[in-house]
Amino acid sequence: MDQEEKSHGKRWSPAYQIQDEEVLALLEKQNPGQIHFLEQGWAYSNSGYVVLGLIVAKASGVSYPEFLKRRIFDPLHMQNTLAYQRGSKEIPLRGLWPQP
């Protein structure tokens, strides 16, 4: 995302978050994955979670948020937990909490 915004200007913000399709388009531009060993360090990336969510959705036949609701949140009685998706079950004051 950083490289894309450096090249083409700011595209994403709290008001417009990157969508799964955009993540996949960015991943398609990347060099093939490399093996990283613990001794070489690590780098956090949300793109793996996007791919995981798409795989779960395809394998289960329901969206990733619906899968989480049915298989994890509901059985554990987690009524106030959800996988956030813009435009679906908006969370009042989301993103307005004081930052540390």
C-alpha positions in Angstrom: 0.0 0.0 0.0 2.8 2.4 0.9 4.5 1.9 -2.5 1.3 2.3 -4.4 0.5 5.5 -2.6 4.0 6.8 -3.1 3.7 6.2 -6.8 0.0 7.2 -7.4 -0.9 9.4 -4.4 -3.0 8.8 -1.3 -5.8 6.3 -2.0 -6.9 4.9 1.3 -8.0 6.4 4.6 -10.1 5.5 7.7 -13.1 6.7 5.6 -12.1 4.6 2.6 -10.3 1.4 3.6 -8.7 -0.9 1.2 -11.0 -3.6 -0.1 -10.2 -7.3 -0.7 -10.1 -6.9 -4.5 -7.6 -4.0 -4.1 -5.4 -6.1 -1.9 -5.4 -8.9 -4.5 -4.5 -6.4 -7.2 -1.5 -5.2 -5.2 -0.4 -8.8 -4.4 -0.5 -9.6 -8.2 2.1 -6.8 -8.7 4.5 -8.3 -6.1 7.4 -10.6 -6.8 6.7 -14.2 -5.8 6.8 -14.9 -2.1 10.2 -15.6 -0.5 11.0 -17.9 2.3 11.9 -16.0 5.4 13.6 -17.6 8.4 13.1 -16.4 11.9 16.8 -15.5 12.1 16.3 -13.0 9.3 13.5 -11.2 11.0 9.9 -10.8 10.1 7.4 -8.3 8.6 3.7 -8.1 9.5 1.2 -8.0 6.7 -2.6 -8.0 6.6 -2.6 -9.3 3.1 -2.3 -12.9 4.4 -5.5 -12.4 6.3 -7.3 -11.2 3.2 -6.2 -14.3 1.3 -7.1 -16.5 4.2 -10.6 -14.9 4.3 -11.1 -15.5 0.6 -10.0 -19.1 0.9 -12.4 -19.7 3.9 -15.2 -18.0 2.0 -14.7 -20.2 -1.1 -14.3 -23.4 0.9 -17.3 -22.8 3.2 -19.7 -21.2 0.7 -20.3 -18.2 2.9 -18.5 -14.9 3.4 -15.6 -14.8 5.9 -17.6 -12.6 8.3 -20.5 -14.9 8.2 -18.2 -17.9 8.7 -16.7 -16.3 11.8 -20.2 -15.5 13.1 -21.6 -19.0 12.6 -18.5 -21.0 13.6 -16.9 -18.9 16.3 -18.8 -15.9 17.6 -22.3 -17.5 17.9 -21.2 -20.8 19.6 -19.1 -18.8 22.1 -22.0 -16.3 22.7 -20.0 -13.4 21.4 -22.9 -11.2 20.5 -20.9 -8.0 20.4 -18.1 -9.3 18.2 -18.0 -9.1 14.4 -15.7 -9.0 11.4 -16.0 -5.4 10.3 -17.2 -4.7 6.8 -17.8 -1.1 5.7 -21.5 -0.6 5.0 -22.6 -3.6 7.0 -23.5 -3.3 10.7 -21.8 0.0 11.1 -20.2 0.5 14.5 -21.2 3.8 16.1 -18.1 6.0 16.8 -15.7 3.5 15.2 -12.3 5.0 14.9 -13.1 7.9 17.2 -11.7 6.4 20.4 -8.6 8.1 21.7 -5.4 6.7 20.3 -2.6 5.7 22.6 
